[in-house]
Amino acid sequence: MNLAFQLAYKNLMGAGLRTWLNVGVLSFSFIIIIFYNGLIDGWNEQAKRDSIAWEYGYGQLLNSEYDPFDPFTILDGHGTLKEEQRKNLTPILIRQASVYPDGRMLSVALKGVDVNQSTLELPIQALKESTTAIPAMIGENMANAAKLKEGDEVLLRWRDKGGTFDAANITIVKVFDTDVPTVDNGQIWIPIQKLWDMTGLQNHATLFVANEQFQATNIPGWKFQSQEELLSDLTDIIAMKKVSGSIMYLLLLAIALLAIFDTQVLSVFRRQKEIGTYIALGMTRSQVVGLFTVEGSMYSLLAMVVGSIVGIPLFTYLAKTGIAFPAASQDIGIALADRIYPVFGIQLVLTTILLVVVAATIVSFLPAKKISKMNPVLALKGKLQ
Amino acid sequence: MNKESVIIIENVTKRFPVGEGEFTALKNINLQFKRGEFTGLVGPSGSGKTTLLNIIGSLDSPTEGKAIVLGKNISDLSHQESALLRNKHIGFIFQVYNLLPVYTVFENVEFALLLQDYSKEERKKMVMEALEWVGLAGMADKKPDKLSGGEGQRVAIARAMVKRPEIVIADEPSANLDAANTHAILKTMKQLNEELGTTFLFSTHDEKVMGYLERIIHLRDGAVEEDEIIEANIINR
């Protein structure tokens, strides 16, 4: 095998431009595959990290009447917990409401959050320090949609626990920047104590966000969703994105492999005399098949080297500086930062290498196996068709 | 001196399929070649010279009859066994040299040894010795495309001889050479034949080559027409 590698290396180097064209296309595939997957992995990590920091914490204890995907459950999906049960939990009360910026009506989810909590990254300091009657904070997307800015007052209408409409002006004390659209789009955050007063739902919460110390126990009327369960939708979306994106790089890889296949078919035909000479000099046919197969798979090894020379500095740079995403792409409904930092893990690199080397070896072997049926006399004469 | 037969050809017939029929390239050939012979198969194109050499070189096998080379019946050998026979015991010299273009002269000659268990030092010593036999020690680093025809054929001789085979098969070795180069390579081969006792088998219709042969077997239409011993060329070893 060592001999096959030595000879294959010499043959490839001797082939000159043809080798480097194949290596070039294949190394480009290497870089694109690793880049794309690294980008998705980076997005995945960022989305999970931000979703945990801004929304999920270490899990959520949801009122069993409340379904996050059904807004009609907001009305009745709330309840209270005993003092000892609330340990390590941050209450969030959600109510449906409307705001009227510039005379327009916008339906919103009005969310009360404990201004003393430290589980979520919400910038509650602004709510805590405000002296206005009803301080509120909103995300940038919401601010853009409602055309609101810090310091603006806007009319809010809500219903209390008896179903009676009430209304008051709220003051936007903070417009925060977040990558998590589910704490931003169509949401207004106010201190939960205010919301309790406004609705008469003292100590009620729609859900509780757990911190790291929380130990899940079975509490009647409540259901606990772990961090993994909460993140599963996000993980599924990203996995789907990865699969759809893989079509693009598999096409690229297919082109590169086709180039190797084509080269190998041509080699077996064009190098008949050389094959005959190898056999005449004492190589077995399987050794010659092995040599041609190794030659083909060596394209992938050379591509790995070339890809490393180009890819390592490029990926290191991208992992440090990140890749900016246009503002328009923030509205896709899942956590997407302004700048994604790709993650190029060792597993990704090794998997890609394995994929490309195995694929290149297979497409090299297919034409090379024809050699095993070659008549060496005809091969020496170059008369095979 | 009574020498053993290294090649025994018994009633060998070789047929090739041609279209719907068959072409008989060799017809019931019976020959024996003794160790150290310097023999040529002579005849016009299509007379069966190359076919017979290919069978002796275990690149092909007879349709009928037996070809026994160094005690081994060619028809009974597996691919691996015939490769081993060629690798260890038979050297080939081709009409168009068949040098591997991406390798240097040294690497071309070394190739046959790479398939055997020689150390790097041993290989280097043997290759340089073979290149000295053919007078190309100073060209070890050159690629085949930088060599003249005569030099290329001398590299091919060195490649065939480097493993010290018992038999060397040379198929029209002078076909692409001028007279001076033909005489040069024949002298080299004759010298190696004398010094190492290697059996040389040629196919040729070159008068200059025939001038060096100790035995000339005339083939015509796949049959032996005449088996002639050239006493004047025989050297007592």
Interface residues (C-beta under 8 A of the other chain):
Chain A: L3 Q6 L7 K10 N11 M13 G14 A15 K273 E274 G276 T277 I279 A280 L281 G282 M283 T284 R285 S286 Q287 N375 P376 V377 L380
Chain B: N54 G57 L59 D60 H79 Q80 A83 L84 R86 N87 K88 F92 F94 V96 N98 L100 P101 V102 Y103 E107 F111 A112 L114 L115 R159
